[in-house]
Amino acid sequence: MRAGPVLVPASKLASFVKFGGLIGSRGLSKEVAKVDLWVKDLAPSTELRRWFHSDAGSWGEFQKRYRKELSANREVATDLRKQLGRKKTTFLFAVKDSRHNHAILLKAFLEKLP
């Protein structure tokens, strides 16, 4: 599993692409982005995203809050983890910051599941 920006051409991504958030903010449809699976239930809530992207949001607190949201959706996360198995997977994100985004946290959360 890896995380990568949605703006990377699909040909450069792993063969089986997953997405845990919104693409619309970058003006791309999931068809154009060549997304195999769009898992909206594991995306950060609108409230959490807005808070994080405001001046008030901190990365440390975002991690804590998003992990809490993921834990509340553990069944969906576990199902996704089983579906992924050992397939090459890229979690796409639409923000410019490649080190501070939900895709990295989602990847880490799923990797810890059985």
C-alpha positions in Angstrom: 0.0 0.0 0.0 1.1 3.5 -0.7 -0.4 7.0 -0.8 -0.1 9.3 -3.8 -1.5 12.6 -5.1 -4.6 12.3 -7.4 -2.8 14.5 -9.9 -0.3 11.7 -10.7 -1.1 10.2 -14.1 -3.0 6.9 -13.6 -0.3 5.0 -15.6 2.2 5.8 -12.8 0.0 4.4 -10.0 -0.3 0.9 -8.7 -2.6 -1.3 -10.7 -5.3 -1.3 -8.1 -6.2 2.1 -6.9 -8.2 3.0 -3.8 -9.5 6.3 -2.6 -10.7 7.3 0.8 -11.7 10.9 0.3 -12.9 13.6 -2.1 -11.6 14.2 -5.6 -14.2 16.9 -6.5 -12.1 19.6 -4.9 -9.6 19.2 -7.7 -12.2 19.1 -10.4 -11.7 15.5 -11.3 -14.3 12.7 -11.5 -13.5 9.2 -10.3 -13.7 8.1 -13.9 -11.1 10.7 -15.1 -8.9 9.8 -12.1 -9.2 6.1 -12.9 -10.3 5.2 -9.4 -11.2 1.5 -8.9 -12.9 2.0 -5.6 -14.3 5.1 -3.8 -14.6 4.5 -0.1 -16.4 7.6 1.2 -17.2 6.0 4.6 -13.5 6.1 5.5 -12.9 9.7 4.4 -12.6 12.4 7.1 -15.9 14.0 7.9 -16.6 17.3 6.3 -16.5 18.9 9.7 -13.0 17.5 10.4 -11.7 18.5 6.9 -12.9 22.0 7.3 -11.4 22.3 10.7 -8.1 21.0 9.6 -7.8 23.3 6.6 -8.8 26.3 8.7 -6.1 28.2 10.6 -7.2 26.4 13.8 -6.3 22.9 12.6 -3.1 21.2 13.7 -1.7 18.0 12.2 -1.4 16.2 15.6 -5.0 16.9 16.6 -6.2 16.0 13.1 -4.5 12.6 13.4 -6.2 12.0 16.8 -9.6 13.0 15.5 -9.4 11.1 12.2 -8.2 7.9 13.9 -11.3 8.2 16.2 -13.5 8.5 13.1 -11.8 5.5 11.5 -12.2 3.4 14.7 -15.9 4.2 14.6 -16.0 2.7 11.1 -13.8 -0.3 12.0 -16.1 -2.7 10.2 -15.9 -0.8 6.9 -12.1 -0.6 7.3 -11.8 -4.3 8.1 -13.9 -5.2 5.1 -11.7 -2.9 2.9 -8.5 -4.5 4.3 -9.8 -8.0 3.5 -10.8 -6.9 0.0 -7.4 -5.3 -0.7 -5.5 -8.4 0.5 -2.0 -8.1 -1.0 -3.0 -6.2 -4.1 -0.9 -3.2 -5.1 -2.9 -0.2 -3.8 -2.6 3.5 -3.9 -4.6 5.7 -1.6 -5.2 9.0 -3.5 -5.4 12.4 -1.9 -6.2 15.8 -3.4 -4.2 18.1 -1.2 -0.9 19.6 -2.0 0.8 18.4 1.2 2.1 14.8 0.6 3.2 14.3 4.2 0.1 15.6 6.1 -3.1 14.1 4.6 -5.7 11.6 5.4 -4.5 9.0 2.9 -1.3 8.4 4.9 -3.3 8.0 8.1 -5.8 5.7 6.3 -3.0 3.5 4.9 -1.4 3.2 8.3 -4.7 2.4 10.0 -5.5 -0.4 7.5 -2.0 -1.9 7.7 -2.5 -2.5 11.4 -5.8 -4.4 10.9 -5.7 -8.2 10.6 
